[in-house]
Amino acid sequence: MTGTSKPNYKKTLRACYLGFITQAIAANFAPLIFLKLHHDYQIPLGLIALIPTAFFFTQLIVDIFCAKFVDKIGYRVSIVTSEVFSAVGLIALAFLPDLLPSAFLGIMISVVLYAIGSGLIEVLCSPIVEACPFENKEKTMSLLHSFYCWGWLGVTVISSLLFTTFGIDNWKYIACFWSLIPLYNIYNFATCPIEKLVDSGKGMTILQLFRSPLFWVAVVLMVCSGASELSMAQWASAFVESGLGLSKTVCDLAGPCLFAVTMGICRVFYGKFGEKVELTKFMIGSGILCLICYIMASLSHNAIVALVGCVMCGFSVGIMWPGTLSISSKKIPTGGTAMFALLAMAGDLGGSIGPSAVGMISQKAGDNLQQGLFFGGIFPVLLVVFLIILKFMKEKESK
């Protein structure tokens, strides 16, 4: 008779990797077919623009829900549910627009379904990995979040290739093809070992978190992280198109894809060599580099220099989101699911505020996107300021 085998936490890690890839599919597939949906169903572009708004708003609601109820429901049930919603939403996108009287209503229902899945993944995968007994949590967290970047790259490049090979008219089959990843991952999450981050009843309440100055510093860092990342990422394609005069397909690949690659490289780099660099210092350096990238993109009259600034911005923001989660988990060890959920909400809030602010400033400057991106540089500046405040708070605690 052999003894009880040790839990295989590598299986848990693989499931979470696929979870982040699922989230990337949910966030980035629909934008690739916006014009197709506009032409096929005669939906005005103003309504099409509501699709990403509905996606991020749904994620925000899910973040709030998770902060209150996930510990009661349980991690396994919640994370399996995330993959079910993600798969059902992607399949629904292929069929509901034709089945319902209003195609737009069918699209919005589908988006809300897979956004619920995406929101649950965003909140749960990080604490699930944090609860596993891995040696260097900061490295593991950075590597975990790199899979969102590779998923983003994969869904953009592979979908573009499939559209080119089989025709964009077959987008419904491609949506169903992408649903296979969350469908497969349902089994992974149903069978992998999942530990509790904090013992029942020992996690901090939302009210206790609100009383912690460290928590509010982490919230500001998450808002700045989301805004620094998405202000550039969401405008990258339009910026490259207007600055370099290339075709839209090339711009979709040159802008967002190269941004995703450099962001992924940063996360893998820290995941491999993180123990040699102090996380807070690395994040301060990243914030300074991010500001330089925003300045390059917004003030340079040379299109290639501006493009380099745009692409390198991906590297500079790579550590911000996972790094803030790692620091928060270390400094507030009893924060539990509520902390991860509220920080995810803060990141999503930044991710919606940043691009909107860039767009509004650009519009007021006569559709000058460089003016808007120059304003976007305020977010990495705030990030660096609050990281320095965090360092002072840590030094005060250690005295």
N, C-alpha and C positions, 0 to 999 in steps of 0.2 A: 504493500500500500504506500502510495506517495503522499506527501503532505499537501496541504492546500497550496495551490499555485498562487504566485504573487499577482496582484492586479496588473494588467498590461496598460499602463498609462500612455504608452506611445500610440495605442489605438484611439485613446481619448484625444490626444494631440492631433492625429490625422483627421478625426471627425471635425475638430474645430478648424483645421486648415480648410477643409471642404466647406465648412459653415461660412467662413469669410469669402470663399470663392462664390458661394451661393448669394451672399449679400452683394458682391460686385456685379453679378449677373442681374440681380433685381434692380440695382441702381442704374446700370449702364446699358441694358439692352434696348429698352423702349426709346431712349433718345436717338438711337440709330435709325429708327423707323418713323420718326415724327412726321417727316414730309410725306412718306408713303401713306400714313394714316390720314393726313390732311387731304391728299388727293383722292384716295380710295373712298373715304366716307364723307367728303365735303365738310370736314370740321374746320372752322376758322382757326387761324394760327393763335389767336388770343386764347381760345379754349385749349388748344394743344399745350400752350405755355402753363396751363394749370396742372398738367400731369406731374411734373417734378414737384410743384408746390404741394399737391395732394400726397405725394410719396413722402416728403420730408415732414409734413404736418402729421401724417399717420404715425411715422416713427417717433415723433415727439410725444404723442399720446401714449404709445406703447411704452416709452421710457418711463412716463409717470405711473402707468399701470404696474410696470415691473417693480418700481420702488416700493409699492404698497403690497403687492400680492404674490410675487414669485416665490418668496420663502414659504408661503402657505401652500402653494400649489406643488412646489418641488421642482428642482432643476431638470430632472430627466423628462418629466411630462412637458414642461415648458419648452425645452430645446427640441424635442421631437415634434411638438406642435409647430415650432418655427419652420421646420423643413416641410411639413405638410402644407402650411399656408403658402410657402414660397413656391412649391411645385404646383399647387392648385391655381395660384394666381397666374403663373406663366402659361399653364394650359388654358385657363379661362381667357387670357388675352387672345389666344388663337381662335376661340369659338364664340365668346359672349357678344362681341360687336355685331356679329351676323345673326345671333339668336334673339337679341332684344330689339324692341322697336327703335330705341335710340342707340346708335353705335357708340356715341361718346359715353353714355351711361355704362355700357358694357366694358369699355376701356377703363373707366374710373373705378368700377367695382373690382376689376382685375388688379389694377394698380394698388388699391387699398389692401387687397388680400395678400399680395406678395410683399407689400410694405410692412404689414403686420409681422410676417415671417422675418423680414430683414431687420426690423426693430428688435425683435426677440434675440436674434443672432448677435446683434451689436451689443446688447446688454449682457448676454449670458456667456458667450464664448470666453471672454477675458476672465471673469471670476472662476469659470470651470477649470481653465488652465492654471490660474493662480492657486487654486485649491489642490492641484496635483503636486506630489513631492519631488519636483524637479530642483536641481541644485541651484542654478542661477536664474531666478524668476525674471529679471530685467531682460536678459538675453532672449529667454524663451518667449516673453511677451512681444519683443520687437520682431522676432522671426515670425510669430503667429500673425501679426498685423501685416507683414509683407505679403501674405497670401491674398489680401484684398487687392493689392497692387497687381499681382500676377493674374488674378481673376479679371480685373478691369482690363488689363492688356489683352488677355485671352479672349474675352467676350467681344472686344472691339475688332481685333485682328481676324479671329476665326469667323465671326459673323460677316465681316466685310468680304472675306474670301468665299464664304458660302453664298452671299448675295451675288458676287461676281460670277461664280460657277453655275449656280442653279437659278439665278434671277431673283430680284428682290420681291417678286410676286409670290414667292414661296416662303415668305417670312413667317407664316403661321407654323409651318413644319419646323423651322429653325427655333421658334419659341418653345415648341414641344421638345425639341432636341435638348435645349438647355435645362428643361425641367427634369431630365434624367439625373442630374447631379444631386439636387435635393431629395429626389425619390430614393436614390441609393443611400444617401446619408441618413435617412430615417432609420435604416437598419443599424448603421454605425452608432448613432446616439442611443438607440434602444438597447445595445449590448455592451457598450464600453463602460469601464468603471468611472463613476462620477462621485466626487467627494463634496462635502459641504465646506464652504469657505469659512463660515463661522458657525459654531454650535447653536442649535435652536434656542432662541430667547436671549442669546448673548450679543447679537449684532446691534449696532447703534440704530436708534429710531431716526426718522427724518428730522424731528425736532432737535435731537441731540447733535446731529450733523450740522444743522443750521446754527447751532451755538458755537461751533468750532471755527476759529479764524483760519486754521489750516485748510479746512474744507472750502472756504470762500476763495482762498488763493487758488486752490485747485480748479474751482469753477471758472475763474477768470482765465487761467491757463488753458482750459479746455475750449472756452469761447474763442480765445485768440488762436488756438491750434486749428479749430474748424474753419475759422475765417481766413487765416493765412493760407491754408491748403486750398479751400474751395474758391476763394476769390480769384486765384490764378487758374486753377484747374477748370472751372466752369467757363471761363472766358478765353482759355488757351486757344481753342479752335478758331473762334472769331478773330482773336488778336493776330494769329498767324496768317489767317486769310486776308485781313485788312492790311497787315504790314508787309507781307511778302507777295501778295497777289497770286497765290497758288490755288488750285482747284479745291473744292470742299473736301473731297475724299482724301486728298493728300494732306490737307490741314487737319482732318480728324485723326489721321495717323501720326503726323509730325508733331502736333501740339499735345493733345491729351495722352497719347500712347507713350511718347518720350518722357512726359511728365510722370506717368505711372511707372515707367522703367526706372528712372532715377530715384523715385520715392521708394520703390521696392529694393533697390540696391542699398540705399541708406539703412533700411530696416534689416536687411540680411547682414550688412557690414557690422551693425551694432549687435546683431544676434550672434555673430561669430567672434567678435573681438571686444565685446562690451565690458568684460571684466578688467580690461586695461585702461578704460576711460571712465571717469566719474560722470554719472548720468547728468546731473545738474549742469556741470561745466559743458558737456557735449551739447545739451539743449540750448545753453546761452550762445555757444558758438554757432549752432544751427539758426537761432533767431537773428544773429548778426548777418550771417550768410543770406538768410531769407530777405532781410531788408536790402542788402546789396543787389539781390536778384530783382526785387521790385523796382529799384532805382534803374538798373540796367534796362529792364523791359519798358519803363515809363519815360525815361529821359533820353535814351540813346536815339540818334537819328539814323543809325546803321541797323538795318533790319536783321542782319545775322547776329549782331551783338544782343539785340532785343530778344531774338529767339533763344539764344544761349541762356539769357537771364530767365526766360520763361521755363525752359527745360530744367535748368539747375535748381530752380525753385522747388521742384519735386524732391530733390535730394535734401534740401534744407528743411522741408516740412516733415520728412519721413519719420523722425523720432518724436515729434511733438505730441501726437495723440497717445501712442503706446507709452512714451516716456512719462507723461503726466499720470496715466493710470498706474504705472509702476511706483512712482514716487508717492502717490496717494495711498496705495495699498500698503506701502512700507510705513508711512508716517501715521496712517489711520487704520491699523490692522483689524479693528472691529467694525469698520465701515460697512462691510457686508454687501449684499446685493443692492441695498438702497443707495449706497454711495456710487457703485458702478452705474446704476440706472440714471441717477441724477447727473453724473459726470457725462454720460452719453448724451443726455438731454442738452447739457451745456454745449457739448461739441456740435450737436445738430443745430442748436440755436446759432452758434457762430457760423456754421456752414450755410445757413440761410441769410443771416444778416450781412456777411461779407460780400457775396456776389451781388446781392440787391443794392448795397451801398455803392459798389463799383459801377453797376449799371446806371444808377441814378446820377452819380457824379459825371459819368461819361456823357449822359444825355444832356445835362445842364451845360456841359462844355462843348456843345455842338456835336454830339456823337463822337467825341474824341476819347477812344478807349485808353490811350496812354495816360490821360489826365485821371481817369477813374482808377487805373492801376497804381498811379502815384499815391492816391489816397489810401489804397489797400496796404501800403507800407506801414500804416499806423498799427496794424495788428501784430506783426513781429516785434515792433518797438515795445508795445505793451507787454508782450510775452516776456521779453528780456527783463523789463523793469520788475515784473512780478516774480520771475525766477530769482532775481537778486534779493527781493524782499523775502522770498522763501529761504534763501541761504542765510540771511540775517536771523530769521526765526529759528532755524536749525542750530545756528551758533549760540543763540541766546539760551536754547533748551539744554545744550550740552554743558553750559557753564554751571 
